[in-house]
Amino acid sequence: MAVPPSLALSDGVRIPQLLFGVAGLTPAEIGRAVRIALDTGYRGFDTSPGTEAAMGTVLATAEVPRDELFVTVKVPAQGYDAARRAADQALAELQLERVDLCLLEGTQGAFNDTWRALSRLRADGRVGAVGVAGFGVSELRRLIDATGAAPAVNQVELHPWLQQLPLREFHADHGIVTAASSPAANAGLLADETVTALAAKYGKTPAQIVLRWHLQEGTVAVASSATTTRTRENFGIFDFELADDDLAVVSELDNGTRV
């Protein structure tokens, strides 16, 4: 079974470059999809508020050692006490004593106080690493200036149509790993002529071409699917590489399109 490559976070935790996401799935879909993902070989899982209980039910019965799993939770920017309660509830519903990554989600509200709460959870050993979701350069600067610490991860919309180069340069300068929450532009890229041509060239699917581009660009891709075929397809990206010329071709697709 293939093992996804991983990246070292700023505080020593390693994150798989391919995570299975469950945002937008119903509890019933999560139960089935996560079981398929585990059987396929996924060991990294990205939750969102409201999905933790369904995820926890599956993980509690999975025949996979806890130390082989990487689990991410998200806590909205809502202040110190509310953030602590939200994190405690997420861990309880996941049936876990500790998660590997906790993301502060959103740039409105008291995100500095929320960050302080998540940092406390990390100090207490309940969170392995702390990051953010949806932050731009200005918000990252405010957070770093206020706390003296850079997040380990920033999860943002990122795909070949929206490559976020200035943001990724800032990440590189501050040791922040970039994670893509919509690596194929909500499937929009799968019909792109450049992507489909490369799929034909490599004997792969368009989704595999896009996810391979993310891996070779050094980002973490959060791939979501409720179907067995797509889940297994998304995982089949570790037996080939895009040539440098083809990486450049995909990189030329950047046009600022958001989904």
Secondary structure, DSSP 8 states (H G I E B T S, - for coil): -----EEE-TTS-EEESEEEE-TT--HHHHHHHHHHHHHHT--EEE--TT-HHHHHHHHHH-SS-GGG-EEEEEEES--HHHHHHHHHHHHHHHT-S-EEEEEEE-SSSSHHHHHHHHHHHHHTTSEEEEEEES--HHHHHHHHHHHS---SEEEE--BTTB--HHHHHHHHHHT-EEEESSTTTTTGGGG-HHHHHHHHHHT--HHHHHHHHHHHHT-EEEEE-SSHHHHHHHH--SS----HHHHHHHHTT------
